[in-house]
Amino acid sequence: MTVIAGMVTAVICVIVTTLILAEVRDSETDSRRSETTAVALRVVYELRRGPVRAGFGTPDEVVVQVMDEHRTVISGTPGPTLNGPPIADFLPSASRVYSTREVCSSAGVPGCAWVIGFRVYRPGGDWFVYAGAPTVPWYVNSGLIMFLVSVSVLATLLACLRAWATVDQTLTPVDAIRAELAEITAMQSGRRVTVPESRDEIRWLAEAANATLDRLDSALERQRSFTSDASHDLRSPIAAARTQLEEALLFPDEVDWPRTARGVLLSLERLQAIVTDLLQLARLDAAAWEEVETVDLGAMVTIEIARTERTKRIVPHLQEGVTVRGDRLRLLRLFTNLLDNAERHADTRVDVTVRRSDEHAVLEVLDDGAGIPEEHRDLVFQRFARLEDSKARDPAGTGLGLPIAQEIARLHGGTLTIEDSPRGARFVVRIPRNVPERTDPSS
């Protein structure tokens, strides 16, 4: 930033300096030419009044020569011009009386000079008056160029210092935020960065960092809770199987080994179900999609109901042509999880509805059981969370079916919620609908 500020300031100074030099040079050039012209006119006037003087007094750097009809220098500015050759070799035309030229080979003027020549009428022949002054150099004079260069260097230096101070002052709170973030670890995640009082981008950065830390804290808390619940649920079948085996080994001759084996097998089946659900959740968390295709929800529900036997009456209400884009196997897992949950809690009947709603496809699963109290509707979607009624109806449940269903709905851009119903629990899935393109009837 400092280098860029310095370069920009330097470019601006060069442009301004160039414009100033051009303006001053033009002004100085006009001034010299006016002065030279005035001196030449004065000499012409004196020449018309009477005899020619031997020398003329002129301003600094302006020289004058008077030549007779034979182009012989008869008078001029004291010095080399008076005794030297003509300072110009052009002749003013008789029609215009005067002419101007820029001469760079004059012996009387060092360097290049702007020369004006007048033709003066005399009875014996026309005389000529020449007046010249050195041209103004591009830098005008050394004092001006040194002043402008000094001001430019000073301005560039001040711009660099100001940019350095501004950036340093701006980045100071950023450095403080970085240092605080570096000290925050998983064990000290409750800390937050200091929010500056100023209303600028740095404050927004600090607020965004704190919001991110809040989300990380929530994720860490969910991870700890999930780990604790998973450890507890995994220990239960392992402990049950271990207890049965240890008891059998204490009295091997008195144990019904087939019964013991069946008990251990039940514990292993529960353990396997928990591990399978955990793997499924891990895949969902990683968003490991399989093949994405167009899925007809009505057809999927019809096939699933027809191929499985249920203990409760399943009543479908299906609207045709309700399609979504997604993973067929995962959508089927979502539906079976909801159907299994409804079957466990229903008294006699489960209603399954597939319909359109605006831009969404809606899948509803409604049982005629006791329902879920409103204060517990968020709890049932937490991993390993189980209500007392659920534990009584299905002791072998894992508490992961509904969280898996909700995560599948979320990955498809939809939602899974529990809505009010006259009786029982009403689970509603809403997923953005895949609307097929309509063809033109006339085509």
C-alpha positions as CSV (number, residue, x, y, z in Angstrom):
1,M,0.0,0.0,0.0
2,T,2.8,2.4,0.8
3,V,4.6,1.7,-2.5
4,I,1.4,2.1,-4.4
5,A,0.6,5.4,-2.7
6,G,4.2,6.6,-3.4
7,M,4.0,5.6,-7.0
8,V,0.6,7.2,-7.6
9,T,1.8,10.4,-5.9
10,A,5.0,10.5,-7.9
11,V,3.0,10.1,-11.2
12,I,0.7,12.9,-10.1
13,C,3.7,15.1,-9.2
14,V,5.3,14.4,-12.6
15,I,2.1,15.4,-14.4
16,V,1.6,18.6,-12.4
17,T,5.3,19.5,-12.8
18,T,5.1,19.0,-16.5
19,L,2.0,21.2,-16.7
20,I,3.6,23.9,-14.6
21,L,6.8,23.9,-16.7
22,A,4.8,24.1,-19.9
23,E,2.7,27.0,-18.7
24,V,5.6,28.9,-17.3
25,R,7.7,28.3,-20.4
26,D,4.9,29.5,-22.6
27,S,4.5,32.6,-20.5
28,E,8.2,33.3,-20.4
29,T,8.5,32.8,-24.1
30,D,5.6,35.2,-24.8
31,S,7.2,37.7,-22.4
32,R,10.7,37.5,-24.1
33,R,9.2,37.8,-27.6
34,S,7.1,40.8,-26.6
35,E,10.2,42.4,-25.1
36,T,12.3,41.7,-28.1
37,T,9.7,43.0,-30.4
38,A,9.4,46.2,-28.4
39,V,13.2,46.8,-28.5
40,A,13.2,46.3,-32.3
41,L,10.3,48.7,-32.7
42,R,12.1,51.3,-30.6
43,V,15.2,51.0,-32.7
44,V,13.1,51.3,-35.9
45,Y,11.6,54.5,-34.5
46,E,15.0,56.0,-33.7
47,L,16.3,55.0,-37.1
48,R,13.4,56.9,-38.8
49,R,14.0,60.0,-36.6
50,G,17.7,60.6,-37.3
51,P,21.2,59.3,-37.4
52,V,22.0,55.9,-36.1
53,R,23.7,55.6,-32.7
54,A,26.8,53.5,-32.3
55,G,25.2,51.3,-29.7
56,F,21.8,50.5,-28.2
57,G,20.9,49.8,-24.6
58,T,18.7,46.7,-24.3
59,P,17.3,44.5,-21.6
60,D,19.4,41.5,-20.6
61,E,19.7,38.7,-23.2
62,V,18.2,40.9,-26.0
63,V,20.6,41.8,-28.8
64,V,20.0,44.3,-31.7
65,Q,21.7,44.8,-35.0
66,V,21.2,47.5,-37.7
67,M,22.3,46.8,-41.2
68,D,22.4,49.1,-44.2
69,E,21.3,48.4,-47.7
70,H,24.5,46.4,-48.3
71,R,23.8,44.2,-45.3
72,T,26.7,45.7,-43.4
73,V,26.4,45.9,-39.6
74,I,26.6,49.6,-38.8
75,S,25.2,49.6,-35.3
76,G,23.9,47.3,-32.6
77,T,24.1,46.1,-29.0
78,P,27.6,46.7,-27.5
79,G,29.7,43.5,-27.6
80,P,30.2,40.8,-30.2
81,T,27.0,41.7,-31.9
82,L,28.2,45.2,-32.9
83,N,31.4,44.0,-34.5
84,G,30.4,40.5,-35.5
85,P,28.5,39.0,-38.4
86,P,24.7,39.3,-38.8
87,I,22.7,37.4,-36.2
88,A,20.3,36.3,-39.0
89,D,20.5,35.7,-42.7
90,F,16.8,36.0,-43.6
91,L,15.3,39.1,-45.1
92,P,11.9,40.5,-44.2
93,S,9.7,40.7,-47.2
94,A,8.8,44.1,-48.6
95,S,5.1,43.2,-48.4
96,R,5.0,42.3,-44.7
97,V,7.8,44.6,-43.4
98,Y,8.9,42.1,-40.7
99,S,9.6,38.4,-40.3
100,T,10.5,36.1,-37.4
101,R,12.6,33.0,-37.3
102,E,14.2,30.7,-34.7
103,V,17.9,30.7,-35.4
104,C,20.4,28.2,-33.9
105,S,23.6,29.2,-35.8
106,S,23.9,32.8,-34.8
107,A,27.3,34.0,-33.8
108,G,25.9,36.8,-31.7
109,V,23.5,34.8,-29.5
110,P,24.6,31.6,-27.7
111,G,22.4,28.5,-28.5
112,C,19.1,29.0,-30.3
113,A,17.4,32.4,-30.4
114,W,14.2,33.8,-31.5
115,V,14.9,36.7,-34.0
116,I,12.6,39.3,-35.4
117,G,13.7,41.4,-38.4
118,F,12.2,44.7,-39.7
119,R,12.7,46.3,-43.1
120,V,13.1,50.1,-42.8
121,Y,12.7,52.3,-45.8
122,R,15.7,54.7,-46.6
123,P,16.2,56.9,-49.7
124,G,19.3,55.0,-50.7
125,G,17.8,51.6,-50.1
126,D,16.1,49.6,-47.3
127,W,17.9,49.0,-44.1
128,F,17.3,46.1,-41.7
129,V,16.8,45.9,-38.0
130,Y,17.2,42.6,-36.2
131,A,16.5,41.8,-32.6
132,G,16.9,38.5,-30.9
133,A,16.6,36.7,-27.5
134,P,17.6,33.2,-26.5
135,T,14.8,30.7,-26.6
136,V,13.5,29.5,-23.2
137,P,14.7,26.0,-22.3
138,W,12.2,23.2,-21.3
139,Y,13.1,23.6,-17.6
140,V,12.7,27.4,-17.9
141,N,15.5,27.9,-15.3
142,S,17.4,25.9,-12.8
143,G,15.8,27.5,-9.8
144,L,12.3,26.6,-10.9
145,I,13.1,23.0,-11.8
146,M,14.9,22.5,-8.5
147,F,11.9,23.9,-6.6
148,L,9.4,21.7,-8.4
149,V,11.5,18.6,-8.0
150,S,12.0,19.3,-4.3
151,V,8.2,19.8,-3.8
152,S,7.5,16.6,-5.7
153,V,9.9,14.5,-3.6
154,L,8.5,16.0,-0.4
155,A,4.9,15.3,-1.5
156,T,5.8,11.7,-2.4
157,L,7.6,11.2,0.9
158,L,4.6,12.6,2.9
159,A,2.2,10.4,0.9
160,C,4.3,7.3,1.7
161,L,4.5,8.2,5.4
162,R,0.8,8.9,5.5
163,A,-0.1,5.6,3.8
164,W,2.2,3.7,6.1
165,A,0.7,5.3,9.2
166,T,-2.9,4.8,7.9
167,V,-2.3,1.1,7.0
168,D,-0.5,0.5,10.3
169,Q,-3.3,2.1,12.3
170,T,-6.0,0.2,10.3
171,L,-4.2,-3.2,10.7
172,T,-3.6,-2.8,14.4
173,P,-7.1,-4.1,15.4
174,V,-6.7,-6.8,12.8
175,D,-3.5,-7.9,14.4
176,A,-5.2,-8.0,17.7
177,I,-8.0,-10.1,16.3
178,R,-5.4,-12.5,14.8
179,A,-3.6,-12.8,18.1
180,E,-6.8,-13.5,20.0
181,L,-7.9,-16.1,17.4
182,A,-4.5,-17.8,17.7
183,E,-5.0,-18.2,21.4
184,I,-8.5,-19.7,21.1
185,T,-8.4,-23.5,21.1
186,A,-11.0,-26.3,21.4
187,M,-10.4,-26.3,25.2
188,Q,-10.9,-22.5,25.4
189,S,-13.5,-22.0,22.8
190,G,-15.6,-19.8,25.0
191,R,-13.4,-16.8,24.3
192,R,-14.3,-14.1,21.8
193,V,-12.3,-11.5,20.0
194,T,-12.6,-7.8,21.0
195,V,-15.1,-5.8,18.9
196,P,-13.7,-2.3,18.0
197,E,-16.0,0.6,18.7
198,S,-15.7,2.1,15.2
199,R,-18.4,1.3,12.7
200,D,-16.3,0.0,9.8
201,E,-15.1,-3.2,8.1
202,I,-12.8,-4.1,11.0
203,R,-15.9,-4.2,13.4
204,W,-17.7,-6.4,10.9
205,L,-14.7,-8.7,10.7
206,A,-14.7,-9.1,14.5
207,E,-18.4,-9.7,14.6
208,A,-18.2,-12.3,11.8
209,A,-15.3,-14.0,13.7
210,N,-17.4,-14.1,16.9
211,A,-20.4,-15.5,15.0
212,T,-18.1,-18.2,13.5
213,L,-16.8,-19.0,17.0
214,D,-20.4,-19.2,18.3
215,R,-21.2,-21.8,15.5
216,L,-18.0,-23.7,16.3
217,D,-19.0,-23.8,20.0
218,S,-22.4,-25.1,19.1
219,A,-20.8,-27.7,16.8
220,L,-18.3,-28.7,19.5
221,E,-21.1,-29.0,22.0
222,R,-23.1,-31.2,19.6
223,Q,-20.0,-33.3,19.0
224,R,-19.4,-33.8,22.7
225,S,-23.1,-34.6,23.3
226,F,-23.1,-37.0,20.3
227,T,-19.9,-38.7,21.5
228,S,-21.3,-39.1,25.0
229,D,-24.6,-40.5,23.8
230,A,-23.0,-42.8,21.2
231,S,-20.6,-44.1,23.8
232,H,-23.5,-44.8,26.2
233,D,-25.6,-46.5,23.6
234,L,-22.7,-48.6,22.3
235,R,-21.7,-49.6,25.9
236,S,-25.2,-50.9,26.7
237,P,-25.3,-53.9,24.2
238,I,-21.7,-54.6,24.8
239,A,-22.2,-54.7,28.6
240,A,-25.3,-56.9,28.3
241,A,-23.5,-59.4,26.1
242,R,-20.4,-59.4,28.4
243,T,-22.6,-59.9,31.4
244,Q,-24.4,-62.9,29.9
245,L,-21.1,-64.5,28.8
246,E,-19.4,-63.9,32.1
247,E,-22.4,-65.4,34.0
248,A,-22.4,-68.4,31.6
249,L,-18.7,-69.0,32.2
250,L,-19.1,-69.0,35.9
251,F,-21.5,-71.9,35.7
252,P,-20.9,-73.6,32.4
253,D,-22.6,-76.8,33.2
254,E,-25.8,-75.1,34.4
255,V,-26.3,-72.7,31.6
256,D,-28.7,-72.9,28.7
257,W,-26.2,-72.1,26.0
258,P,-28.7,-71.7,23.1
259,R,-30.6,-69.2,25.2
260,T,-27.4,-67.4,26.1
261,A,-26.4,-67.3,22.5
262,R,-29.7,-65.8,21.5
263,G,-29.4,-63.1,24.1
264,V,-25.8,-62.3,23.0
265,L,-27.1,-62.3,19.4
266,L,-29.8,-59.7,20.2
267,S,-27.2,-57.5,21.9
268,L,-25.0,-57.8,18.8
269,E,-27.9,-57.0,16.5
270,R,-28.6,-53.8,18.5
271,L,-24.9,-53.0,18.4
272,Q,-24.9,-53.5,14.6
273,A,-28.0,-51.3,14.2
274,I,-26.3,-48.5,16.1
275,V,-23.1,-48.8,14.1
276,T,-25.0,-48.9,10.8
277,D,-26.9,-45.7,11.7
278,L,-23.8,-44.0,12.9
279,L,-22.1,-44.8,9.5
280,Q,-25.1,-43.5,7.7
281,L,-25.0,-40.2,9.7
282,A,-21.3,-39.9,9.0
283,R,-22.0,-40.3,5.2
284,L,-24.8,-37.7,5.4
285,D,-22.5,-35.3,7.3
286,A,-19.9,-35.7,4.6
287,A,-22.6,-35.2,1.9
288,A,-21.3,-38.3,0.1
289,W,-23.9,-38.5,-2.6
290,E,-24.5,-41.5,-4.8
291,E,-26.3,-41.1,-8.2
292,V,-28.7,-38.1,-8.5
293,E,-31.8,-38.8,-10.6
294,T,-35.4,-37.9,-10.9
295,V,-37.5,-39.7,-8.3
296,D,-41.3,-40.1,-8.5
297,L,-42.3,-40.0,-4.8
298,G,-45.7,-41.6,-5.4
299,A,-44.2,-44.5,-7.2
300,M,-41.5,-44.9,-4.6
301,V,-44.2,-45.0,-1.8
302,T,-46.4,-47.5,-3.7
303,I,-43.5,-49.9,-4.3
304,E,-42.3,-49.7,-0.7
305,I,-45.8,-50.3,0.8
306,A,-46.4,-53.2,-1.6
307,R,-43.1,-55.1,-0.9
308,T,-43.2,-55.0,2.9
309,E,-45.7,-56.4,5.4
310,R,-46.8,-54.0,8.1
311,T,-48.5,-54.6,11.4
312,K,-50.7,-51.6,11.0
313,R,-53.0,-50.5,8.2
314,I,-51.2,-48.3,5.7
315,V,-53.5,-45.9,3.8
316,P,-51.9,-44.1,0.8
317,H,-53.1,-40.8,-0.7
318,L,-50.9,-40.3,-3.7
319,Q,-50.9,-37.6,-6.3
320,E,-49.4,-38.6,-9.6
321,G,-46.3,-36.9,-11.2
322,V,-44.8,-35.5,-8.0
323,T,-41.1,-35.7,-8.7
324,V,-37.8,-34.5,-7.1
325,R,-34.2,-34.6,-8.0
326,G,-32.0,-36.6,-5.6
327,D,-30.6,-39.9,-4.4
328,R,-33.3,-42.6,-4.7
329,L,-31.9,-44.8,-2.0
330,R,-31.6,-42.0,0.5
331,L,-35.1,-40.8,-0.2
332,L,-36.3,-44.3,0.3
333,R,-34.5,-44.4,3.6
334,L,-36.2,-41.2,4.7
335,F,-39.6,-42.6,3.9
336,T,-39.0,-46.0,5.6
337,N,-37.6,-44.3,8.7
338,L,-40.8,-42.2,9.0
339,L,-43.0,-45.2,8.2
340,D,-41.3,-47.4,10.8
341,N,-41.6,-44.7,13.4
342,A,-45.3,-44.1,12.6
343,E,-46.0,-47.9,12.7
344,R,-44.5,-48.2,16.2
345,H,-46.6,-45.4,17.6
346,A,-49.9,-45.9,15.7
347,D,-52.9,-47.7,17.2
348,T,-54.4,-49.1,14.0
349,R,-53.7,-46.9,11.0
350,V,-51.0,-44.9,9.2
351,D,-51.9,-42.4,6.4
352,V,-49.2,-41.6,3.8
353,T,-49.8,-38.6,1.5
354,V,-47.8,-37.4,-1.5
355,R,-48.9,-34.1,-3.1
356,R,-47.7,-30.9,-4.7
357,S,-47.5,-27.6,-2.9
358,D,-46.4,-24.6,-4.9
359,E,-42.8,-25.3,-5.8
360,H,-42.4,-28.2,-3.4
361,A,-43.2,-31.9,-3.3
362,V,-44.8,-32.8,0.1
363,L,-44.6,-36.2,1.8
364,E,-46.7,-36.6,4.9
365,V,-46.8,-39.6,7.3
366,L,-49.6,-39.4,9.9
367,D,-50.3,-42.0,12.6
368,D,-53.3,-42.3,14.9
369,G,-51.3,-42.8,18.1
370,A,-50.8,-40.5,21.1
371,G,-48.8,-37.9,19.1
372,I,-45.8,-35.9,20.2
373,P,-46.2,-32.9,22.6
374,E,-45.2,-29.6,21.1
375,E,-42.4,-29.0,23.6
376,H,-40.8,-32.3,22.5
377,R,-41.0,-31.8,18.7
378,D,-37.4,-30.5,18.4
379,L,-36.1,-33.1,20.9
380,V,-37.0,-36.1,18.8
381,F,-34.7,-34.9,16.0
382,Q,-31.7,-34.9,18.2
383,R,-29.3,-37.8,17.9
384,F,-29.9,-40.6,20.4
385,A,-32.8,-38.7,21.9
386,R,-35.8,-40.9,22.8
387,L,-39.0,-40.2,24.6
388,E,-40.3,-42.5,27.3
389,D,-43.1,-43.7,25.1
390,S,-40.6,-44.6,22.4
391,K,-38.4,-46.5,24.8
392,A,-41.4,-48.5,26.0
393,R,-42.6,-49.4,22.5
394,D,-39.2,-50.2,21.0
395,P,-36.5,-50.9,23.6
396,A,-34.1,-51.9,20.8
397,G,-34.4,-48.6,19.0
398,T,-31.3,-46.5,18.4
399,G,-32.8,-43.0,18.5
400,L,-31.1,-42.2,15.1
401,G,-34.0,-42.8,12.7
402,L,-35.6,-39.4,12.8
403,P,-32.2,-37.4,12.8
404,I,-31.2,-39.4,9.7
405,A,-34.5,-38.6,8.0
406,Q,-34.1,-34.9,8.8
407,E,-30.6,-34.9,7.5
408,I,-31.6,-36.5,4.2
409,A,-34.3,-33.9,3.7
410,R,-31.8,-31.1,4.4
411,L,-29.3,-32.5,1.9
412,H,-32.1,-32.4,-0.7
413,G,-32.7,-28.8,0.0
414,G,-35.9,-29.5,2.0
415,T,-37.2,-29.8,5.5
416,L,-38.7,-32.3,7.9
417,T,-41.0,-31.0,10.5
418,I,-43.7,-32.1,12.9
419,E,-47.0,-30.2,12.3
420,D,-50.3,-30.1,14.1
421,S,-52.9,-32.8,13.5
422,P,-56.2,-33.8,15.2
423,R,-54.7,-37.0,16.4
424,G,-51.3,-38.7,16.3
425,A,-48.0,-37.4,15.0
426,R,-47.9,-35.7,11.6
427,F,-44.4,-35.7,10.0
428,V,-44.2,-33.4,6.9
429,V,-41.3,-33.5,4.4
430,R,-41.0,-30.6,1.9
431,I,-38.5,-30.9,-1.0
432,P,-38.1,-28.6,-4.0
433,R,-40.0,-30.1,-6.8
434,N,-38.6,-31.2,-10.2
435,V,-41.0,-29.6,-12.6
436,P,-40.7,-31.2,-16.1
437,E,-40.5,-29.0,-19.1
438,R,-43.8,-28.6,-20.9
439,T,-43.9,-29.2,-24.6
440,D,-45.7,-27.0,-27.1
441,P,-49.0,-28.7,-28.0
442,S,-48.8,-27.4,-31.6
443,S,-45.4,-28.9,-32.1
